[in-house]
Amino acid sequence: MKKTIAIVTGTRAEYGLLKPLIKAIHEADNFNLQLLVTGMHLSEKYGNTINEIEADGFPITSKIDSHLDGDSDIAISNAVADTIKGFAQVLNQLNPDLMMVLGDRSEIFAAATAATIKGVPIAHIHGGETTEGAYDEAFRHGITKMSHWHFTSTEVYKNRVIQLGEQPQRVFNVGAIGLDSIAKLQLLSKTEFESAINFKLNKRNVLITFHPVTLEHNTSQTQFAALLSALDQLEEVTLIFTKPNSDKDGAIIRSQIDVYVADHAHKAIAFDSLGQKRYLSALQFMDVVVGKSSSGIIEVPLFKIPTINIGDRQKGRLMPKSIINCLPKETDIKNALNKAFTTEFLESITDLKSDYGTGTATNQIMAILNSEPWPQIKKSFFDLN
């Protein structure tokens, strides 16, 4: 008898990571896929990225509106409440055998909460990681405690999930699932990429993805202004901005991007979402990636280019030697950019190997789904000796 697996997706980036797994489960003879779409995918403000899912041909089982109408504390809390209510109704109707979630965002926490109360076992991808500057840290570990299967991206994170009391036989280090697409996707050539974004690259090219540090108060505007000042001193450069997610204070950064791009249209362009293919294709032609994105730490190093990681949002993650950490101040960011462009630093990362696996996470997860006993809803706490 076929088992039914519900997969939840709420953002453009997370969908790109999950796409190989969604495809594998959709095409498997022994599984039924339920694709549950929520969060930013359903918001015009964030690019209506549900269109990308539909264009890929995956059948969407249900749309759960998070009612994202702002980025204040109260607006996000209300969105979490609405998402829990929506998932409670949908899971009651669909009653899947397993729900799969990735990461640490508030809408994923909401989905996991509804599944826990409903009694639907959860498989969690990318648990055990730390992001000390964001409230995602608490959501991620909360999802871990609600989950029954765990697919981590490194051995360190596997051990941390076990440290949280999860049974070792239910925790698997499969590597970062985002690396799967890099190995398989046919990336665009430089000419094709320039055509796809309707913009010309320059002698130097910088990709910027800057998210707020959600455990700080009122720092986004000042920090992003410092970054813009540092970037503005670069010559013969193209700046490609991808706008932040629906995090607290994200609207402030989005507004700053819009103003900057309008004033510097000759060298800067911005996107709500590049989409997976354009984003990964862009990395082939970038000289540096700048901001506060997990992708800069996990996926970007495979392209042997530097990442400048600003501030504390990603603090605590395992970081390859291609990462240059700096304070969110103009002088520090400028110094980091100068270091990233040096021949010495570039030569030091030519032999870089990933800490996050080899791009086989989907195959490993599918093998586990097909071979391991499926988890029961009740679980016992694992105590370390």
Disulfide bonds with the S-S distance in Angstrom:
none
